[in-house]
């Protein structure tokens, strides 16, 4: 699934277009949640995701999101980013919208973990965890 935005920007969920090296570079060096993540781990997360979405400008990947799902009831949004020089122009909003409201998982319940951008995710129905949500952190 592909969607053209204005001024040469586009969203695309074609796994073959994802620049795994660029995703790894950004996430392992600039994100707070995946800093230091090994390339092999990141490449596998991309390859085995149920859906990946790239944000592109004139062929260059400038944003990314991935989703994992059981395919029936729930989907998890992860590793979403837009390069700093493209922020503040609504691309994060477009990336979230395309990721959660378009495609095979649009009618599912979505979850995510984030320490920032709460107001962005709230626009798409994400809210504070309920009393039913429990989390088991990664051991050791």
C-alpha positions in Angstrom: 0.0 0.0 0.0 1.4 3.4 -1.0 0.2 6.9 -0.5 1.5 10.0 -2.1 1.7 13.1 0.0 2.4 16.6 -1.3 5.8 18.0 -2.4 7.3 14.6 -3.3 6.7 12.9 0.0 5.2 9.4 0.2 4.3 6.6 2.6 4.8 3.0 1.6 4.5 -0.3 3.4 6.7 -2.2 0.9 9.3 -4.1 3.0 11.7 -4.1 0.0 12.0 -0.3 0.1 13.0 -0.1 3.7 16.6 1.0 4.2 17.5 -1.3 7.1 20.9 0.3 7.5 19.4 3.8 7.8 16.7 2.5 10.3 19.5 0.9 12.3 21.6 4.0 12.2 18.9 6.3 13.5 17.5 3.9 16.1 20.8 2.8 17.5 22.4 6.2 17.7 19.6 8.8 18.0 16.6 7.2 19.6 16.3 6.9 23.4 14.5 3.5 23.2 16.9 1.5 21.0 20.3 3.2 21.5 23.0 0.6 21.0 20.7 -2.0 19.4 22.8 -4.3 17.3 22.3 -4.3 13.6 21.4 -8.0 13.4 18.6 -7.4 16.0 17.2 -4.4 14.1 17.4 -6.1 10.8 15.4 -9.1 12.2 12.8 -6.8 13.8 12.3 -5.2 10.4 12.2 -8.4 8.5 9.9 -10.2 10.9 7.5 -7.3 11.5 3.9 -7.8 10.3 4.0 -4.4 8.7 6.7 -1.8 8.1 6.0 1.7 6.9 8.6 4.0 5.3 8.2 7.8 4.9 10.1 8.9 1.8 11.1 12.2 0.2 12.3 12.0 -3.4 13.3 8.3 -2.8 15.2 8.9 0.5 13.8 7.3 3.6 13.1 9.9 6.2 10.8 8.1 8.6 9.8 4.6 9.7 7.4 2.6 11.8 6.8 -1.1 12.3 3.9 -3.1 13.7 3.6 -6.6 15.1 0.3 -8.3 15.5 -1.4 -11.6 16.2 -3.4 -10.8 13.1 -6.8 -11.0 14.8 -7.2 -8.8 17.8 -4.2 -6.6 18.7 -1.3 -4.8 17.0 1.8 -3.1 18.6 3.3 0.0 17.1 7.0 0.4 17.5 10.2 2.2 16.4 8.3 5.1 14.9 10.5 8.1 14.0 10.9 11.0 11.6 14.3 12.4 11.0 14.8 15.6 13.0 15.2 17.9 10.0 11.7 16.9 8.8 9.9 17.2 12.1 7.2 19.9 12.9 5.6 19.5 9.5 2.9 16.9 10.3 4.9 13.9 9.0 4.8 12.1 12.3 1.0 12.4 12.3 0.8 11.1 8.7 3.1 8.2 9.7 1.0 7.2 12.7 -2.3 7.6 10.7 -1.1 5.5 7.8 0.4 2.8 10.2 -2.7 2.4 12.4 -5.7 3.5 10.3 -4.7 2.0 6.9 -4.0 -1.6 6.0 -4.9 -5.0 7.4 -4.7 -3.9 11.1 -6.9 -0.8 10.9 -9.8 -2.4 12.9 -7.6 -3.9 15.7 -6.8 -2.6 19.1 -3.4 -1.0 19.1 -0.8 -0.6 21.9 2.5 1.2 22.1 5.2 2.2 24.6 6.5 5.8 24.5 8.0 8.3 26.8 7.3 11.3 24.5 4.9 12.5 21.7 1.8 11.6 23.8 -0.3 14.3 22.2 0.5 12.9 18.8 -0.7 9.4 19.7 -3.7 10.7 21.5 -5.0 12.1 18.2 -5.4 8.5 17.0 -7.1 7.2 20.1 -4.1 6.1 22.2 -4.4 7.0 25.9 -3.0 6.2 29.2 -2.8 2.5 30.1 -5.9 1.2 31.8 -6.1 -0.8 35.0 -6.2 -3.9 32.7 -2.7 -3.4 31.2 0.2 -5.2 32.8 3.8 -5.3 31.5 6.6 -7.7 32.1 9.9 -6.0 31.4 12.7 -7.8 29.8 14.5 -9.9 32.4 18.0 -9.0 33.5 
